[in-house]
Amino acid sequence: MKCAHISVLLGLLLLGACGKPVSDKPGLILARSDFKQGVPSPAAMMILRNTGSEWDQETLVAPERKETYQLGKRESDGKTFLKRIDKSGKPEGGPLHFSPATSEEGGWTIVSAADVHDDDVHWIIKKKSRKPKTKTYEMAGGNVFHKCMWFQPTFGEAGILTISANMPYLQIWRGGAGAWEAETLWTAEVGGREQRLRDVEVGDLDGDGQDELVVVTHDLGAIYVLEQTATGFEAQEVHRAAERTFVHEAEIGDLDGDGNLEFYTTPSEPNRFDGSEQAGGIDSYRWNSATSTYDRKPVAILKDRHAKEILVVDQDGDGKSELYAALEAEGLEGENAVVILRRWVWSGSEVAHDLDVSLEGSMCRFLNLGDTNGDGVKEIIASTKNAGIFAAFPKGNAWVSKKLLPGFVSGGFEHATVVMDWDGDGKDELFVASDSQKSLNLFRHVDDKPFLEREELANFAPEAGKNDSYFIWNIMPLPAGK
């Protein structure tokens, strides 16, 4: 049974979805992957609600329906085809392809490609073992949520918006503890062997007074703008790469200050983990009312670095956004590892690079804007993989950086971070998935202390004797009382 949200007379407590008291402060939504004995579980998220004295946890998991296929590619157009794998691990039957299911459950199915013959497809074979290259898909709900965020659609009730990978679902979850239900808002064949929704952002991009959604994907770099209508979401594919391309993030802002929002994306070569350089870039998209589409223009072409993380904010309060990027050099470690925090601003009639700040570390996947010490100066807060968390900000005529937390206190491959003035004291707190330390932490500024003070909200260390692991991709606020 769903419980109503009832304000307590003192204004200090609310009843949460399960009827248990929670504070009037925001909760948290974590996009989390779990691995049991090294095997990924279906897509999952965690909801944390503050009760005033502790943080209660709730976990939501997508339905499970694993299917394994051999992968192949048609040379004429690069389209991906599949072949079913039997119980003995061998391929059987003819070419197949993805198809959205038409059943009430929604989701995806695999159907016969009747007009395609075996000889039309290059079936991928592993070089060493000479066995078929296979991939297991979570057909019913994906194997990971890359982002989970509270969303109020134009049509319908609010809920938690999720994007999935492995199979691409844009869904909204409504209800409460023990009674959440997911509705699929949109899905499409967005990639080749990877079918991955990687980021989503919300804003009024065409000036019609109604928010659109930007969705970026792997592994063909497809970018979509989704229009909300009374009968569902209408998608416009505004770009698709000719080669395998990973678009990691979208950001929305107004760099030229004309009152109209643009959006920015971070395409790059597919992820590399061998230390070699990974090229990438940053593109801008602007609504063109004459053609009813979005004009694409490169902001930066990065040959020896790439940006998985960008931030579009108005740091200086002049009414124009700036674009910040964390430029990674994946192969560098130790003293040679430097993340470049680069800024672009509107200059004359174009976006121009005007600032670099060097930070320790080889990787940085989260940038936020906040004022951690309450002095009125907004800081760009960079959460690096293993070198700690930094604040970069203007001081006099230059920009400086300050280490807010050392790497041994907080680190992680993603190092997911969200920044907000949670307790209303005029200083922003950091909520951080410190995956290297197996914990979720709140960090706050305390006068005269060199680093932020730590409060552990949850401990994620595995049980003794188990090799279970997890990965947190993103943290977003949950409105109080939800």
Solvent accessible surface area in square Angstrom, and as a share of the most:
residue,aa,sasa,rsa
1,M,221,0.99
2,K,141,0.60
3,C,56,0.33
4,A,71,0.55
5,H,93,0.41
6,I,99,0.50
7,S,83,0.53
8,V,58,0.33
9,L,185,0.92
10,L,144,0.71
11,G,46,0.45
12,L,114,0.57
13,L,61,0.31
14,L,36,0.18
15,L,51,0.25
16,G,0,0.00
17,A,9,0.07
18,C,71,0.43
19,G,30,0.29
20,K,87,0.37
21,P,61,0.38
22,V,9,0.05
23,S,7,0.04
24,D,72,0.37
25,K,64,0.27
26,P,37,0.23
27,G,3,0.03
28,L,0,0.00
29,I,1,0.00
30,L,0,0.00
31,A,0,0.00
32,R,33,0.12
33,S,6,0.04
34,D,22,0.12
35,F,59,0.25
36,K,112,0.48
37,Q,116,0.51
38,G,56,0.54
39,V,85,0.49
40,P,53,0.33
41,S,26,0.17
42,P,14,0.09
43,A,0,0.00
44,A,4,0.03
45,M,0,0.00
46,M,9,0.04
47,I,0,0.00
48,L,0,0.00
49,R,17,0.06
50,N,13,0.07
51,T,22,0.13
52,G,58,0.55
53,S,106,0.68
54,E,93,0.41
55,W,29,0.10
56,D,38,0.20
57,Q,94,0.42
58,E,28,0.13
59,T,75,0.43
60,L,10,0.05
61,V,79,0.45
62,A,4,0.03
63,P,79,0.49
64,E,107,0.48
65,R,93,0.34
66,K,82,0.35
67,E,43,0.19
68,T,50,0.29
69,Y,1,0.00
70,Q,6,0.03
71,L,2,0.01
72,G,1,0.01
73,K,73,0.31
74,R,59,0.21
75,E,126,0.57
76,S,100,0.65
77,D,86,0.44
78,G,35,0.33
79,K,80,0.34
80,T,10,0.06
81,F,4,0.02
82,L,1,0.00
83,K,19,0.08
84,R,98,0.36
85,I,29,0.15
86,D,46,0.24
87,K,217,0.92
88,S,84,0.54
89,G,41,0.39
90,K,133,0.56
91,P,50,0.31
92,E,80,0.36
93,G,63,0.61
94,G,37,0.36
95,P,11,0.07
96,L,20,0.10
97,H,48,0.22
98,F,7,0.03
99,S,25,0.16
100,P,70,0.44
101,A,29,0.22
102,T,140,0.82
103,S,58,0.38
104,E,182,0.81
105,E,149,0.67
106,G,26,0.25
107,G,9,0.08
108,W,3,0.01
109,T,50,0.29
110,I,15,0.07
111,V,55,0.32
112,S,76,0.49
113,A,4,0.03
114,A,93,0.72
115,D,126,0.65
116,V,10,0.06
117,H,126,0.56
118,D,63,0.33
119,D,142,0.74
120,D,63,0.33
121,V,11,0.06
122,H,103,0.46
123,W,36,0.13
124,I,46,0.23
125,I,63,0.32
126,K,95,0.40
127,K,182,0.77
128,K,200,0.85
129,S,57,0.37
130,R,159,0.58
131,K,128,0.54
132,P,33,0.20
133,K,74,0.31
134,T,51,0.30
135,K,44,0.19
136,T,60,0.35
137,Y,0,0.00
138,E,4,0.02
139,M,0,0.00
140,A,24,0.18
141,G,0,0.00
142,G,0,0.00
143,N,40,0.20
144,V,12,0.07
145,F,0,0.00
146,H,8,0.04
147,K,15,0.06
148,C,1,0.01
149,M,24,0.11
150,W,63,0.22
151,F,9,0.04
152,Q,112,0.50
153,P,7,0.05
154,T,67,0.39
155,F,95,0.40
156,G,51,0.49
157,E,127,0.57
158,A,28,0.22
159,G,1,0.01
160,I,0,0.00
161,L,1,0.00
162,T,1,0.00
163,I,0,0.00
164,S,0,0.00
165,A,3,0.02
166,N,10,0.05
167,M,0,0.00
168,P,0,0.00
169,Y,2,0.01
170,L,0,0.00
171,Q,14,0.06
172,I,0,0.00
173,W,14,0.05
174,R,49,0.18
175,G,33,0.32
176,G,4,0.04
177,A,36,0.28
178,G,87,0.83
179,A,34,0.26
180,W,39,0.14
181,E,131,0.59
182,A,46,0.36
183,E,85,0.38
184,T,49,0.29
185,L,31,0.16
186,W,28,0.10
187,T,32,0.18
188,A,24,0.19
189,E,54,0.24
190,V,0,0.00
191,G,6,0.05
192,G,9,0.08
193,R,74,0.27
194,E,23,0.10
195,Q,1,0.00
196,R,49,0.18
197,L,0,0.00
198,R,38,0.14
199,D,11,0.06
200,V,1,0.01
201,E,36,0.16
202,V,43,0.25
203,G,8,0.08
204,D,35,0.18
205,L,5,0.02
206,D,29,0.15
207,G,60,0.57
208,D,77,0.40
209,G,71,0.69
210,Q,39,0.17
211,D,58,0.30
212,E,0,0.00
213,L,0,0.00
214,V,0,0.00
215,V,0,0.00
216,V,0,0.00
217,T,0,0.00
218,H,2,0.01
219,D,2,0.01
220,L,45,0.22
221,G,1,0.01
222,A,0,0.00
223,I,2,0.01
224,Y,10,0.04
225,V,6,0.03
226,L,0,0.00
227,E,48,0.21
228,Q,6,0.02
229,T,33,0.19
230,A,82,0.63
231,T,136,0.79
232,G,32,0.31
233,F,33,0.14
234,E,106,0.47
235,A,49,0.38
236,Q,61,0.27
237,E,81,0.36
238,V,24,0.14
239,H,50,0.22
240,R,85,0.31
241,A,24,0.18
242,A,110,0.85
243,E,138,0.62
244,R,74,0.27
245,T,21,0.12
246,F,11,0.05
247,V,1,0.01
248,H,9,0.04
249,E,19,0.08
250,A,0,0.00
251,E,21,0.10
252,I,29,0.15
253,G,6,0.05
254,D,19,0.10
255,L,0,0.00
256,D,27,0.14
257,G,36,0.34
258,D,76,0.39
259,G,65,0.63
260,N,88,0.45
261,L,58,0.29
262,E,2,0.01
263,F,1,0.00
264,Y,1,0.00
265,T,0,0.00
266,T,0,0.00
267,P,26,0.16
268,S,6,0.04
269,E,62,0.28
270,P,33,0.21
271,N,51,0.26
272,R,85,0.31
273,F,143,0.60
274,D,115,0.60
275,G,40,0.38
276,S,46,0.30
277,E,110,0.49
278,Q,3,0.01
279,A,28,0.21
280,G,14,0.13
281,G,7,0.07
282,I,0,0.00
283,D,7,0.04
284,S,17,0.11
285,Y,0,0.00
286,R,83,0.30
287,W,70,0.25
288,N,41,0.21
289,S,91,0.59
290,A,98,0.76
291,T,83,0.48
292,S,65,0.42
293,T,44,0.25
294,Y,14,0.05
295,D,71,0.37
296,R,112,0.41
297,K,120,0.51
298,P,69,0.43
299,V,28,0.16
300,A,15,0.12
301,I,135,0.69
302,L,16,0.08
303,K,166,0.71
304,D,82,0.43
305,R,39,0.14
306,H,1,0.00
307,A,1,0.01
308,K,18,0.08
309,E,14,0.06
310,I,0,0.00
311,L,19,0.09
312,V,11,0.06
313,V,27,0.16
314,D,48,0.25
315,Q,13,0.06
316,D,85,0.44
317,G,62,0.59
318,D,90,0.47
319,G,57,0.55
320,K,82,0.35
321,S,16,0.10
322,E,7,0.03
323,L,0,0.00
324,Y,1,0.00
325,A,0,0.00
326,A,0,0.00
327,L,2,0.01
328,E,0,0.00
329,A,13,0.10
330,E,21,0.09
331,G,36,0.34
332,L,75,0.37
333,E,104,0.47
334,G,63,0.60
335,E,178,0.80
336,N,110,0.56
337,A,8,0.06
338,V,48,0.27
339,V,0,0.00
340,I,31,0.16
341,L,3,0.01
342,R,49,0.18
343,R,36,0.13
344,W,8,0.03
345,V,33,0.19
346,W,64,0.22
347,S,56,0.36
348,G,76,0.73
349,S,94,0.61
350,E,93,0.42
351,V,32,0.18
352,A,32,0.25
353,H,90,0.40
354,D,71,0.37
355,L,31,0.15
356,D,64,0.33
357,V,13,0.07
358,S,76,0.49
359,L,7,0.03
360,E,92,0.41
361,G,6,0.06
362,S,2,0.01
363,M,6,0.03
364,C,1,0.00
365,R,18,0.07
366,F,21,0.09
367,L,6,0.03
368,N,22,0.11
369,L,49,0.24
370,G,1,0.01
371,D,12,0.06
372,T,3,0.02
373,N,52,0.27
374,G,38,0.36
375,D,88,0.46
376,G,65,0.63
377,V,55,0.32
378,K,82,0.35
379,E,9,0.04
380,I,1,0.00
381,I,0,0.00
382,A,1,0.01
383,S,0,0.00
384,T,1,0.00
385,K,58,0.24
386,N,79,0.41
387,A,15,0.12
388,G,0,0.00
389,I,0,0.00
390,F,11,0.04
391,A,1,0.00
392,A,1,0.01
393,F,39,0.16
394,P,46,0.29
395,K,138,0.58
396,G,77,0.74
397,N,169,0.87
398,A,58,0.45
399,W,41,0.14
400,V,53,0.31
401,S,50,0.32
402,K,89,0.38
403,K,58,0.25
404,L,8,0.04
405,L,1,0.01
406,P,14,0.09
407,G,18,0.17
408,F,168,0.70
409,V,36,0.21
410,S,0,0.00
411,G,1,0.01
412,G,3,0.03
413,F,64,0.27
414,E,8,0.03
415,H,1,0.00
416,A,0,0.00
417,T,3,0.02
418,V,15,0.09
419,V,21,0.12
420,M,30,0.13
421,D,55,0.29
422,W,29,0.10
423,D,52,0.27
424,G,61,0.59
425,D,82,0.42
426,G,50,0.48
427,K,51,0.22
428,D,20,0.10
429,E,1,0.01
430,L,0,0.00
431,F,0,0.00
432,V,0,0.00
433,A,0,0.00
434,S,0,0.00
435,D,19,0.10
436,S,73,0.47
437,Q,57,0.25
438,K,73,0.31
439,S,1,0.01
440,L,0,0.00
441,N,0,0.00
442,L,1,0.01
443,F,0,0.00
444,R,61,0.22
445,H,39,0.17
446,V,47,0.27
447,D,92,0.48
448,D,149,0.77
449,K,100,0.42
450,P,101,0.64
451,F,85,0.35
452,L,15,0.08
453,E,68,0.31
454,R,115,0.42
455,E,75,0.34
456,E,72,0.32
457,L,15,0.08
458,A,7,0.05
459,N,88,0.45
460,F,19,0.08
461,A,57,0.44
462,P,64,0.40
463,E,119,0.53
464,A,108,0.84
465,G,88,0.85
466,K,100,0.42
467,N,98,0.50
468,D,29,0.15
469,S,49,0.32
470,Y,19,0.07
471,F,45,0.19
472,I,0,0.00
473,W,50,0.18
474,N,20,0.10
475,I,2,0.01
476,M,45,0.20
477,P,48,0.30
478,L,2,0.01
479,P,48,0.30
480,A,36,0.28
481,G,7,0.06
482,K,74,0.31
